Amino acid sequence: MKKILLICFSLAMFWSLTSCVDDLDTEPKIEQTLEQLLAEDPSAIEGILSRLYASFALSGPNGPGSSDISDDAGESPFLRGIVNLQDFTADAMKNRWGDDGLDQLTTTSQWTSSNKFFRYLYNRIYYTVPQCNNLLNVLQSTSVSTPESIKSEVRFLRSLAYFYLIDTFGKGVLATDENFGTSEFLPQASRQELFDYVETELLAIESTIGNNNGYGRANKFVVDMLLSKLYLNAEVYTGTARYSDAVTYLSKIINEGGYSLEPNFIKNFSGDNNESLEIIYPLIADPINSQSYGNTTYIVNGSMSPDTMPILDFGAAEGWQGHRATSAWYGLFGDLATSTDVRASLFWTQGHNYIMTDYREWTDGYPSTKFRNNDLNDTPSSGISFSGTDFPLYRLSDVYLMFAECAVRGASNASMSDALNYVNMVRNRASASTITMADLDLDFIIDERGRELNLEGHRRTDLIRFGRFTGGNYLWPWKGNTAGGASIPDAYNLFPIPQSALDANPNLQQNTGY
């Protein structure tokens, strides 16, 4: 079976969260400590670890209606938060529901600290981090022998959660296994301090985590990928460019990882994408054993409607009639009807309007069919309600495009000829035209990243790094709450710290501009 089954352990895991986020509803179900569980069954560590991995994809341990935190089980899963804040706030995708704060994301306007969607991601981060801290603390004190690779995986998951804090909110508190359980309010940690911590952690575990821990688990090259992401955005996060450092770890993935581009682009987003040759790190979905209204269920069902589309052709039983692409995405391909680019074919145009005159109208804009439930070569007679398609958080094509960007930005250890070759490998796989060295500049790269990676949780971060997210030099439909796009303030390069977090810890200060 391709999926890591969610193994639910009810553990008495006690810690003080008053210094982080209040009311996370982590009350234990039975009176057995984690130490006792591991002493009785040392192999239980694998199940506990899978539960930590699942915190990025699922809402809770008891099905789609359960939640690890007090927030809405359907709306608050980690990956759903990434899509909402990374894709719907940017140029490519818009949501029409508008429910209680979602309009603020869709229109990239009127952001407030009381918006529940900001709170959802913040709370998920500060649920995952203490879970990791608690396990690491227990593993240090228990007599059970635990492989260093296991501990390294836990440290990776903690680093991944912190990476999203660095990227989205820019500050928080630095909760570690060393200050675990303190009853005092933790001090505010700056973006630089969080960056330094994550960098140190990833460098420390890069050699200990192992090269092959199994599908859906972190390994050396997943760590290299997160390091590369950290360094690629270092100039935004810290003010100091680190593109050559990014190339160092991108080159390890390329030369040592054993990944290759999947010949069929669509395979990466189909129900059998666990067989893809290029996915470096997925967030696993399982429609039977680990159902969630987050994960790719949110993407697939949210992009479908039986009113205008044959949703069964994409393996879906439900169409939530929510998400559509804008011309800022499909416009990158030119004329969709004549384009040879496979990626240009992944929009449903019939019954829909090219221009998104009203983002609340389902037929304005083209739904993306990039993600689907059915296997690549299988059109089922009946669909399923929950997605079985894994979310490709990291793919090799992203590595190639990151390398090319670093080369164009002047990385000393990146060859421009290699960069051109990598970009053309990505484009040729999609049956797009080959480019020349004269074409390879930053404008081309940001557009190619849009063609290749939109709806994969990178777009807002990419636009910020290219200086296109805020201000008025680059407009897209409904930016600044206007159909043609309008300038937005530079403060929007970060989200506001949720009011609940500010109330919970007086040491936290709101981001500038809110």
SULWO-V787836 format. One record per helix or strand of 2 or more residues. SS is the DSSP state (H for helix, E for strand). FROM is the first residue (numbers start at 1). TO is the last residue. Records with the same first field share a line. If there is no record, write none. Layout:
SS->FROM-TO ; FROM-TO
This chain:
H->34-40 ; 44-54 ; 78-86 ; 99-106 ; 116-141 ; 148-168 ; 191-205 ; 220-232 ; 234-238 ; 243-256 ; 265-269 ; 273-275 ; 295-302 ; 311-314 ; 327-333 ; 342-345 ; 396-408 ; 416-429 ; 437-439 ; 442-453 ; 459-465 ; 479-481 ; 490-493 ; 499-504
E->93-95 ; 172-173 ; 188-189 ; 279-283 ; 323-325 ; 347-348 ; 366-368 ; 391-395
